[in-house]
Amino acid sequence: MLANKIRVAYPVLLVVAGLLISFIPNIPMIRIDPELIFIIFLPPLLYEAAWAISWKELWKWRRIIGSFAFVVVFLTATTVAFFANHFIPGFSLALGFLLGGIVSPPDAVSAGAILKFVKVPKRMSSILEGESLLNDASSLIIFRFAMIAVATGQFIWHDAALSFSWMLIGGIGIGLLIGWLFMKGQKILPTDANMDTILTIVAPYLMYIAAEEVHSSGVLAVVSGGLLLSNNRHNFLSTSSRLRGINVWESLAFVLNGLVFILIGLDLPEITSGLEGVSVSAAIGYGLLITVVLVVVRLLSAYGAVIITLIARNFITVADTRNPGYKIPLLLGWTGMRGVVSLAAALSIPVKLYEGGPDFPQRNLVLFITFIVILMTLLVQGLTLPYLIKKVNMPSFNDHLPDDEAENMIRYEMAKLTLEHLSKNYGELLEKSSFLQQIHEKWKGKITEESDVILSSETKMAYLDILNAQRAWLIQQNHDEKQHFDEDLIRKHLMKIDLEEERILLVH
């Protein structure tokens, strides 16, 4: 509430709040089993993000999203590895890659919370959402291989290549398979809204655990399965299930994100108390160094991606052939706040190399550097990003029709569809049903609301059929690449239809 009041992204305030609480005398230290961090927080947060994102936008900007989510993450992790190895005493290259895998993925929640207060082109928010959905997978793959290299002291390239391939293919395949099974099961079984909501909560955990059990990517499994179910939500979920599920998931994701950002602040005393052989001031210096490296690499990568796109447009079809100038890359480069995934990865490092073995080398220093990176990127980039966006005066790319124009066009086409559907399929019923006559008049623009009347079962079925026709038209418009409707606007109208259907079913 305070964040909304002073117009600051809530993750920033939660981290600071956790940090301040940790300094209160006699506050107990928060300790979480490292193995539980990923399993508790990651599956539902990734799943919720997959449901929220627009597949159309994800596909449209797939090249730039793919380059940021994979190429830039690998480039960032490699740069961090060499800098850490060179400047931090006792840091092997494997430990450097471990740190690089942890801090390389930017956090979607932080960027999303900040972008809520400022207006940016749709393409920018789509790229950030798509990148954050996929970069977790690539960074955690680096993290896993680095963990193996630290534990065994060796890295075999051909084994790593095979393992990497299996993590990608197996993760995506398992996610799609489990998503398809859930889709079919919920379509066949007599589930209600409560059961459907429970199943949506079970699904990401099942996808993640199944993929991890066969040593593939649990993150990719959740993302691919979530995207499949999200894009088919109108095929297997009832209206009630969709409406209730949205409310449950918004609250669940908000609570989990809030807990994680509070934990970031609360965990500092335990991290600092475990620093051995390194002073706090030196550790802060290392954290600031890695933060600068991350910011510089991301900025250079953003401009590099633009240059490559401008060259590539001469050989392949790209999403937009216009030169974006210096503003979009600058802002994309400055939106690299770190958060949930980095903390979860750092806290999941085991205390011992293996059971009964020696301590994991430099664990607390890695944790401390990660904390400094998260804190500095949230505070510095998070607090300056809204000001920067206003200062650079973002260009309007006209990727979508203006909201007012699109709204009017959708209303006109839906009205035309409704009137044609009524006349063609329910001509006789229209003459004797006062409710359908009011609906007919409403869509002709003569009245704004239909009064509450008792509906016959025949009239109710006719009206529900009209709503289904409207829903099918909207979904078809969303899939039509020739149309330039923003998917958020389409989803708003789909929700209106769901609400109207629910009202008819409940009231009448």
Residue pairs with C-beta under 8 A, 6 or more apart in sequence:
2 13
3 9
3 10
3 12
3 13
3 113
4 10
7 117
7 386
8 382
8 383
9 110
9 113
9 114
9 116
9 117
9 378
9 382
10 113
10 258
10 261
11 107
11 109
11 110
11 113
11 257
11 261
11 337
11 339
11 378
11 382
12 110
12 378
12 379
12 382
12 383
14 258
14 261
14 262
14 264
14 265
15 261
15 262
15 264
15 265
15 374
15 375
15 378
15 379
16 265
16 379
17 262
17 265
18 261
18 262
18 263
18 264
18 265
18 266
18 267
19 265
19 266
19 268
19 375
20 265
21 27
21 262
21 265
21 266
22 265
22 266
22 267
22 268
22 269
23 269
29 269
29 270
30 263
30 266
30 267
30 270
31 270
32 263
32 347
34 347
34 348
34 349
34 350
34 351
35 348
35 350
37 343
37 344
37 347
37 348
38 208
38 218
38 344
38 345
38 348
39 205
39 208
39 209
41 256
41 259
41 260
41 340
41 344
42 136
42 208
42 218
42 219
42 222
42 341
42 344
43 204
43 205
43 207
43 208
43 218
43 222
44 201
44 204
44 205
44 252
44 253
44 256
45 109
45 253
45 256
45 257
45 340
46 133
46 136
46 204
46 219
46 222
46 223
46 226
47 200
47 203
47 204
47 207
47 222
47 225
47 226
48 249
48 252
48 253
49 108
49 129
49 132
49 133
49 223
49 226
50 133
50 222
50 223
50 225
50 226
50 227
50 230
51 226
51 229
51 230
51 233
51 249
52 129
53 126
53 129
53 130
53 133
53 227
53 230
54 126
54 487
54 488
55 227
55 230
55 231
56 478
56 479
56 481
56 487
57 122
57 123
57 126
57 129
57 130
57 487
58 65
58 126
58 129
58 130
58 133
58 227
60 126
60 319
61 123
61 126
61 127
61 130
61 319
62 130
63 309
63 312
63 318
63 319
64 127
64 305
64 309
64 319
65 127
65 130
65 131
65 134
66 134
67 305
67 308
68 127
68 131
68 135
68 301
68 305
68 332
69 130
69 131
69 133
69 134
69 135
69 137
69 138
70 134
70 135
70 138
71 301
72 135
72 297
72 298
72 301
72 305
73 104
73 105
73 135
73 138
73 139
73 142
74 138
74 142
75 297
75 301
76 100
76 103
76 104
76 294
76 297
76 298
76 301
77 97
77 100
77 101
77 104
77 139
77 142
78 97
78 100
79 100
79 293
79 297
80 96
80 99
80 100
80 103
80 104
80 290
80 293
80 294
81 93
81 96
81 97
81 99
81 100
82 93
82 96
83 96
83 289
83 290
83 293
84 91
84 95
84 96
84 99
84 100
84 286
84 290
85 91
85 92
85 93
85 95
85 96
87 286
87 289
88 286
88 365
90 277
90 361
90 362
91 99
91 362
92 150
92 361
94 146
94 149
94 150
94 153
94 155
95 146
95 150
95 361
95 362
95 366
97 142
97 145
97 146
97 149
98 143
98 146
98 147
98 150
98 349
98 366
99 290
99 366
99 369
99 370
100 142
100 146
101 139
101 140
101 141
101 142
101 143
101 144
101 145
101 146
101 345
102 139
102 143
102 342
102 345
102 346
102 366
102 370
103 290
103 294
103 338
103 342
103 369
103 370
103 373
104 135
104 139
104 142
104 294
105 132
105 135
105 136
105 138
105 139
105 338
105 341
105 342
106 128
106 131
106 132
106 135
106 298
106 335
106 336
106 337
106 338
107 132
107 337
107 338
107 339
107 340
107 341
107 342
108 128
108 129
108 132
108 133
109 257
109 339
109 340
110 337
110 338
110 339
110 377
110 378
110 382
111 128
111 132
111 335
111 337
112 125
112 128
112 129
114 335
114 337
114 382
114 385
114 386
115 125
115 128
117 386
118 385
118 386
118 389
118 390
119 394
120 331
120 389
120 394
121 328
121 394
121 395
121 396
121 397
121 399
122 399
122 400
122 486
123 320
123 328
123 397
123 399
124 328
124 331
124 332
124 394
127 332
128 332
128 335
133 223
134 223
136 219
136 341
137 171
137 217
137 219
137 220
137 223
139 341
139 345
140 217
140 219
140 341
140 345
141 164
141 167
141 217
143 345
144 167
145 155
145 160
145 163
145 164
147 349
148 155
149 155
150 353
150 360
150 361
151 353
151 354
163 215
166 215
166 216
167 215
167 216
167 217
167 220
168 216
168 217
168 220
169 216
170 211
170 214
170 215
170 216
170 217
171 211
171 216
171 217
171 218
171 219
171 220
171 221
171 224
172 217
172 220
172 221
172 224
173 216
174 207
174 210
174 211
174 214
174 216
174 221
174 225
175 207
175 211
175 220
175 221
175 222
175 223
175 224
175 225
175 226
175 228
176 224
176 225
176 228
178 203
178 206
178 207
178 210
178 221
178 225
179 203
179 207
179 224
179 225
179 226
179 228
179 229
180 228
182 199
182 203
182 225
182 229
183 228
183 229
183 232
183 235
183 236
184 236
185 199
186 196
186 199
186 236
186 237
187 235
187 236
191 199
191 241
192 240
192 241
193 238
193 240
193 241
193 243
193 244
193 245
194 244
196 237
196 238
196 241
196 244
196 245
197 241
197 244
197 245
197 248
200 229
200 245
200 248
200 249
201 248
201 252
203 225
203 226
203 229
204 222
204 225
204 226
207 218
207 221
207 222
207 225
207 226
208 218
208 219
208 221
208 222
209 218
210 221
211 217
211 218
211 220
211 221
211 222
212 218
233 242
234 242
234 471
234 475
234 494
237 245
239 498
239 501
239 502
239 505
240 502
240 505
242 498
243 495
243 498
243 499
243 502
246 495
257 340
260 339
260 340
260 343
260 344
261 339
261 340
263 343
264 339
264 343
264 371
264 374
264 375
267 343
267 347
267 367
267 371
268 371
271 364
271 367
271 368
271 371
272 280
272 368
274 363
274 364
274 367
275 283
275 364
275 365
275 368
276 364
278 365
283 365
283 368
283 369
283 372
284 372
286 365
286 369
286 372
287 368
287 369
287 371
287 372
287 373
287 376
288 372
288 376
290 369
290 372
290 373
291 372
291 373
291 376
291 377
294 336
294 338
294 373
294 377
295 333
295 334
295 336
295 377
295 381
298 332
298 333
298 336
299 329
299 330
299 333
299 334
300 333
301 333
302 329
302 330
302 332
302 333
303 326
303 329
303 333
305 329
306 323
306 324
306 328
306 329
309 318
310 323
312 318
313 321
320 397
320 399
322 397
324 395
325 395
327 392
327 393
327 394
327 395
328 394
328 395
330 388
330 392
331 385
331 388
331 389
331 392
331 394
334 381
334 384
334 385
334 388
335 381
335 385
336 377
336 381
337 377
337 378
337 381
337 382
338 370
338 373
338 374
338 377
338 378
339 374
339 378
342 370
342 373
342 374
343 370
343 371
343 374
345 370
346 366
346 367
346 370
346 371
347 367
349 360
349 363
349 366
349 367
350 360
351 359
351 360
351 363
352 358
352 359
352 360
353 359
353 360
353 361
399 484
400 406
400 484
400 485
400 486
400 489
401 409
401 484
401 485
401 486
403 486
403 489
406 484
406 485
406 486
406 489
407 489
410 474
410 477
410 485
410 489
410 490
410 493
413 473
413 477
414 443
414 470
414 473
414 474
414 493
415 443
415 444
415 445
417 469
417 470
417 473
418 439
418 443
418 466
418 469
418 470
419 440
419 443
419 444
421 465
421 466
421 469
422 430
422 436
422 439
422 440
422 462
422 466
423 430
425 462
425 465
426 436
426 462
429 436
429 458
429 459
429 462
430 436
430 437
430 440
433 455
433 456
433 458
433 459
433 462
434 453
435 450
435 453
435 455
435 459
435 463
436 459
436 462
436 463
438 447
438 450
438 451
438 453
439 450
439 463
439 466
441 447
442 448
442 449
442 450
452 507
454 508
455 463
455 504
455 508
460 504
460 508
463 504
464 501
464 504
467 497
467 500
467 501
467 504
470 497
471 494
471 497
474 490
474 493
474 494
474 497
475 490
475 494
477 483
477 485
477 490
478 485
478 487
478 490
